[in-house]
Each structure stands twice: as C-alpha cells, then as structure tokens.
Amino acid sequence: MARAQLAGAARVARWADTALHPGRGGAHADGAASDATGNLSDASAERAAADLGLHPGQVRADWDTARLAGLVEVHGGSARPGWRLRAWHRDDSAVLRGWVALFDAWSLAQPEPAGREPAAVAEVVSAMPQVLSFLQLSAGPVPVEQLLDLLQQRVTELRTERCEVPYGPQPAPALVPAPEPAAGGVPAPEPGGDDTPLAPLLDWALHALASVGALTYGDRQATLTPLGSWAVWVKLEQICVAAQSPAGNIEVSAEDMLRGCAQLRPNAARAEYRAWLAARPVGGAVTELLDAARGEDALLRGLAFEALRVVGAPAEPEVRAVVDETPLRPYALLWLAEHDGADPEEAHEVLTREEATWLWVDTAAAVADHGEAPLLVRHLESAVQPTVPALLDEVRAVGHPRTVQVLVALAAAHPDPALAKAVRRAAFQVHTGGS
C-alpha cells in the first residue's frame, strides 16, 4: 500500500534523477530547483509532464510528495535523490519510512484554509493525534460530527493547559451577556478567547490526511485505511517505548546515554537505544551519535555504532559520509557491510590489514579504559596478525594516538614476563619514535 501511495512521487523522483542529474550539478543549472526549498521550475515541470505524459500540476504535486517522503532531498537550493529512492526496490522498510514521513507531514500536504488564525490551525494540528487514535479504536467509519466534538474538547484542553494566571492584582472582569445561538441553529463560538470555527479546519485536516493515504473521507464520515491504522499504532508504540526507558536515559545527550549503557547487557542496551531514538528525530539523533563517536573515548565510539545499528537504513547517508574520517572509518565500513547484507561474523573482511589493526588498537583502548586486565589479555586473540611480534610491528606502524597507552596496559596485564617485556619495548619505541 505504501508503494502504491508513493508510486507517483517515486516516478517523478526517478525522472529527475535521470533527466536532471540532481546533486551532480545538472539540477541547479537546468532549473530543477528554483529556490532553497527545491520547488520545480516551470521549465522542469513542463519537461517532466511531457516525458511522463502527465499534467504539470500533477508533476508538481508528485514532486512535493517526493520531498515530504524523503525520496528527494534538498541541499542548498539543489535537489538530489534521497536514500529511500535508492533503496526503493530492495528495502520495503525504506518505502514504509518514506510513507511515515509523508504521514508525519500531512499538515503540509494541502494548503490550510485561507483566513484562519495561525494559532487555531496549530491547535488543530496538535489535537489531531487524539482524533486519529479515536479513529483507530473505532475500527470503522466515524461521523464527522463525533470527530468535531472530540476535536473541540481537545482544543479546549490545549487552551486550558497553556493558560497562565498573571501576577499582581487584577481588574474585576466585565460582565458580558451570554452568547446567543446564531441563526440557523449553528452553535455559538466556543469559549476560550478564540472564536475560530473548528469545522472548516477539521474538514481541511481530514482532506489532507486522506490525500496522504491515512484515511478515507466522504459522506460526512472518516475511516482509517489499513496503512493509516498501522501508522497510528506505530506512533503509539513509539510513545510507549520512550516511556519505558529501562535505564532512564531518554532526556540526556547521546554521550551520556552511551555512558549509561556501557555496563548494560547487549539486549538491555539495545532497548535503551530504541527508547532514546524514539524520543527524538532520526536525523538529529544520528548526528549526535556520530559526534559522540568522534570523541576520545573509544568505548563510546563502539557503542555509538551499535546504536546506529538500531537506527538502520536512515543512518546510511551520514555513516557513508564519515568513511574518510580515520577514527571512524573501520566502524563505518563494518556498519555499511552489515547494512548491505554481510554476515556480522564475516563483515571484518571488508577492512584492510591497516584498518583492522587500527580497530584492534581502538578496541584495546576501550578495554584498557573501562575493562579488566584479563579482557585486555584475551583481546590479543582477536588480532588479525598470526604472531605477537607481527602485531607489534603493525601496531607501531598504524599510528593510533592511543598506541603507547594500550601497549603499556597490555604489558602490565600479561602474565608472560617475556611477552610483557617485548610489549614494553614496543611501547618505548613508539613513545621515542624509534624502530
């Protein structure tokens, strides 16, 4: 259903990728994006309409849907294909995430009614999740009058929640006659300081939600589609997950959250990652995790990429973008290999010998800082080098900033005096720049 809903948007996005080459210089020159919002120029819309056999208005509508669904991404006034378009044929979850992004942006899918107070529009947008939850619980058609009554109750609650009592003595309220019913039996404006009728705004909201495929709307009643019902269920599940953070790290930074997960078992840590991610936008969460990974604490680097595994496909563009950063490169290459379907046990084969050695030192640094001595000794077994002398030679050459500290800690922990002496000698040579 999500593929069908986004089929037109995907078609226009693929056309733009082929005909205008967005992101490679052609889109801006050819006018695919006329401003910083990535709107199609008249020339591009006409060309797409001719190539696809569509009306220019339909092209523009599909292009807008593609942007809202993340099939097209706008960067500096140019548009280029998003990761969801690249994954369209091989990843059903990418299609579903694209539709959920469109669902989240339903209030942008259609212009709001003209002449309405922006505050009233914002109240309706804030109140619609409760309306959608009611539609899901009803599991069938619901009369618009019933939805309007629910919307009015929720808007009144929102106004009451933000009501503030000013400090100091207040003038006595003026006596105002009670409102009379309007002609034709239409109820008088509801109390609360805003006399904006909500019926037209509810009508707009239901039409907008219908346009993105979340519900059907007609004959003065609305019904959630199976796709809309699934989306509401997912949103409710996310709220429940975020509310049940096992270790209570939802509101802290990525770095503090990762530190809080350092002593948790893998399953408990993954539950914590999911709760933390559910409470914030994916893009910002990925950026924050990568920033934490760039720090000096190697343990946080490894944990950050474990959290990114929970994020999954939406993290792919940003993970690819850090492949050229030396400290993050081995982690990013392993993440991408697993994302592309490699067996986690075999993913290390994508690393060069130098990259694998860098990762070994980085992991050893994490063990030295946060683990116990026996763990550091056992870490020797994970090295790709067949002998300790070969490992020491390559560790000295790789240039990791923590090499000396790792070797000193390993020498102090190893029970074999001869091997410990060789490791100390290697640490001294790295420290003095000798060979």
N, C-alpha and C positions, 0 to 999 in steps of 0.2 A: 504493500500500500504506500509506503514511503517513497519507493522508486516511482510509482505512478504519479504521486503528488508532485514530485520534483523533476519529472521527465522533461517538461518544457524548459525548466531552468537549466538542467544539465545539457540539453541540446544547444541552447544559446551559449552556454559557457564553453562547450567544446568547439562551437563555431568560432568564438572569439579567440580561443587558444590556437586554432589552425589558421584563421584568416588574418588575425591582427597580431599574433605573437605577443600577447601581453607579458610584461616582465622582462622582455628581451629588447626593448627599445621601440618595437613597432607600434605598440598600443598608443603610446603618447604621440608619436608622430602622425599616426593615422587617425587620431581623434577618438580612440576607444573610450578614453576617459577625458571628459571636458573640464572637470574640476576636481577638487580634492576628495569629493565624495564618490568619484568613479562613475558618474552618470554617463550613459552613452551619448555621443554627439549625434546630431541629426543625420550626418553622412553615414555613420556606422550603423545606426538603426535602419536606415533605408537599405543599406547594403545587406545587412543580415536578413531583412524582410524579403529581399529579392532572392537571396541564396536559399533561404529556408521555406519560401512560399508562405510567409506569414504577413499579417498586417504589422506595420511599425509599432502600433500601440501594444500589440501582443508581445513583440520583441522586448519592448521596454519593461512590460510587466514581468516577463520571464527573467530579464536581466536583474530587476530589483529583487526577485525571489532568489536568484542565484547568489546575490550579495548577502542577503539575510541568512541564507542557509550555509554560507561559507564555501560555496562552490567557486566563488570568485572573491579574491581578496584585493583590497585597495591599498596601495603603498605610494605615498607621495604624489597622488594625482593619477597614478597609473594602475591599471587592473591586471591581475595575473591569476592563473588557476590556483585554487586552494587545494590543500591536501585531500579534501573529501572528493574532489573531482578526480584526482589522480588515483584514488583508491576505490572509485565508483564500482568497477566491475569485479574487484577481488575481495571487497570488505563490506559485508552487509551492515556492520556496526557503523561504518563511516556514513552510510546513507541514512541510517536511523539518527545519528548525531546531527546530521545536516537538517533533517526534518525537525528535530527537537529545537535546534537553533532558530528555525523558522517559527515554530510554535511559540518560543520564548519572545519573539519579536512581533507577535500578532498585532500589537497596537500600532506598528509602523506599516502593516500590510495594506491598510486603506486610510485615506485622509480622514481625520476626525471631523465631526460636524462643524460647519462654519458658525462663528458667532458664539461658541460655547466658552465659558470661563476655563482657562487652563487648569485652575485648581480643581474644578469639578471633573474634568477629564482625568486628571491624575488620581482623584479619589476612585473613579470607576475602574481604572486600570488596577489600582491596589486592591479593590474589592472583588475583582473577577476570579481570583483563585478560589474563593469560597463558593462562588456561583458554580464554577467548574466542578468542584468537589461534590456539590449537591447534585449536579447532573450525573456524576459518576455513581453516586449512591442510589440515585433513582433508577439507573439502568434502563432507561426508556425515555419517551418523549415527555417534556415538562412544559406546561403552558407558560407563555411569556409573562402573564400576569403574576404567576407564582415566582418567577425569577426576578421580576421587578420588585416585588415585595421583599425578597431576600436581599436584593441589591440595596434598597433603601435602608433596611436595617443595618447592613454592614457599613454603608457610608455614614450613617448616624453614629455608629460605634467609632469609626475612624475620627470623626469630628470631635467626639467626646474625649477620645484618648489624647488628642493633641490640645485640648482646651487648657488654657493656663489662667489662673486667678492672679491678677496683678496685685502688687504690694501696696500698702497705704490705704487710707480711707477712700471709699468710692462713692460717687454721687448716687442718690436714690434712683432706681430705674423708672423711666417714664411709663405711664400707663398707656398701653396700646390695645385697641379693641381686638378681639379675637378675629382671625381671618374668616371671611365668608366664603362658602363654596363658590367656585367660578361657574359661569354659565355652562349649561350642557352637562353638569354633574361631574366635571373633571375635578379631582381633589385640589385643594389649595396647596400652594408651595409648602414643602415640608419645613419644619423649624430647623434652626441651626445656623442662620446667618447667610445662607446661600439659597436663592430661590431658583436655581437652575433645574429645570425638569430633568429627571433621570431617564425617562422613557426613550428619548431620542439617542441618548448616549448608550443605553443598553442595546438598542437596535444597531447602532454602529459597532459595538463590541461583538455582538453575535454575528453580524455580517463579516467582520474582519476574521473572527475565528473560523467561520465557515470557509472563507477564502483560502485559509492555510490548511484546510482539511481536518480540523479538530472536531467539527460538529456539522450537523445539517440544520438548516433553519428555514422554516416555511410553515404556512398555515397557523401562525401565531404560536408555534411551539419549537423547541430546540431539543436535539438528541446528539449525544456524543457519538462520534464514529469510533470504531474499534481502535483506530490509531490514537484518537484523542483520549479515549479511556485509558489506553496504555500509558500515554504521556502523563496524565494526571496521577496515575498510580506510581510512576517512576518519581515524580516530584514529591509525592507524599513519602515514598520510601527514602529519598534523599534526606528529607527533613528528619525522619525517624533515625536514620544512620547518624546524622550530625548531632542529634540529641542524645545519642548513646555512646559517645566517645569513651572508650574504656579507661584511658589514662587522663582524660580531661585536658587535651592539648588543642582543642579546636581554635581557640581565640589567640593563640600565640604565633610568633613568627615561624617560618619554615625551619630556621636553625634551631630554635628552642624545641619545636615539635620533634625534630630528628634526634636531638639530645635526649628528649623524654622517651624516645623509642629504642634507644641504644641497648637497654637492658631487657627489652621485651623479647619473648619468643617470636619467631617469624610470623606465625598466624596472627598473634596479638598485634604485632607491629603493622601488618597489612590492614587490619581492622582500623587501627589508628590513622593510617594514611588515608583510607577511604573516608573516614569521618572528617578529617581535616580538609580533604579535597572537596567533599560535598558542601562545605560551608563557604566556598569562595569560587569565583570564576576560574575556569580551567587555565586560560592564558596567563593570568597573573600568578596562579599557583605554580605553573611550570617555570616561569621566570624566577620566582622566589626560590624554588628548589635548586635551580642551576646556579643562582647567586650563592646559595649556601654551599654548593659543591665546589665553588671556586675558592673557598676559604682555605686556611692552613690545616684544618683538622681532616685528616684522611678518612677517619671513620664516618664523618658526615658526608664526605664525597660518595662513599659506597652506599650509605643509607639513602641519600638523595636520589640515586639512580634506581634503588629498589622502589622508592615511592613513585618514580616516573614510570616504572613497570606497571604500577596500579593505574596510572593515568592512561597508558596505552597509546593508541594511534594519534590522538590530538597533540601529543608531545613531539611527534616525529619531526616537524619542521624545525623546532628550536633545538632538538637534540642533534639534527644534522648540521645545524649552524655552528655547533661548538666542536665539531670534529677536528678542526685545525688548532684548537687550544690544547697545548701539550698535556697539562694536568688532567684534562677531561677526556682526551682522545680515546684511551683504551676503554673507559667506561661507556662512552658514546658508541664506539664500534661494536662492543658486545651487546648493548641495548638494541642497536639497529639490526644486528644479525638475528637476535631472538625475535624482534618485531617482524622481520621478514620470513620467519618460519624455521630458523635454525634450531636444532636441539640445544637446550642450555648446556648440556654436557659437552657439546662439540663446538659451541659458539666461539671458544677461545682460538679456534683455528684461523679466525679472520685477522688475528693480531700478528704482526711481525715479531721476530725474536726480541727486538729492542722494545717494542710496545709491551710485550708480555713481561719483560724484565722490569720496566718502569712500573707496571701494575703490581708486580710482586713486591717491589720496594714500598710502594704506596700502601699496599695492604699490610705489609710488615710494620710500617709506621703506625697504622691504626691499632694493630695488635700491641705494639710496644707502649703506646699511649694509654690504651684502655683495657688491655687483656692481661693475662698472666704469663709468666715466663715459659711454662710448658707449651702454651699455644704458639709462642714465637719459635720455639724449637721445632714443633711439628710443622710450622709454616715452611720450613726448609723442603719438606716433601712435595710441596706444590710448585716448586720452581721447575721451569722447562729444561734447565741445564742438567746434564746427567751426573755431574760431579760438583762438589763444593768449590774446588779451585776454579772450574769454569764459571760457576755462578759468580764468584767474587770478581773475576776478571770482567764479566759483563756488567755487573752492578757498578763497578768503578767507572766503566765507560759510559753508562747511560746518563749520568749527570743529574740524578734526582736530588733535590735540595735536602732531603732528609737522610741521605745515604749514610753519613757518618753516624748519626744518632741510632739508626737501625742496626748498623754493624756493631756498635758499642753495646747496645742492648742484647744483641744476639750472642756476642762473646761472653757477656756476663751471665747469660741464661744457660748456655750449652754445657752439658756435663763432661764433654770430652775435652781435656786440657789442651791437647794438640790442635784440635779443630778450633777451639776458642782462641788460641794464640794466633792461628792463621787469620782468623776473622779480625782480631785486634790489629794485626799488622796491616790488613787491607784498610781498616778504618783510618789508621795513621797515615797511610799513603794517600787516601782521598783528602784527608784534612790538610796535608802538607803539599798536595799537588804532585807527589812523587809517583813512580811507577813500580 
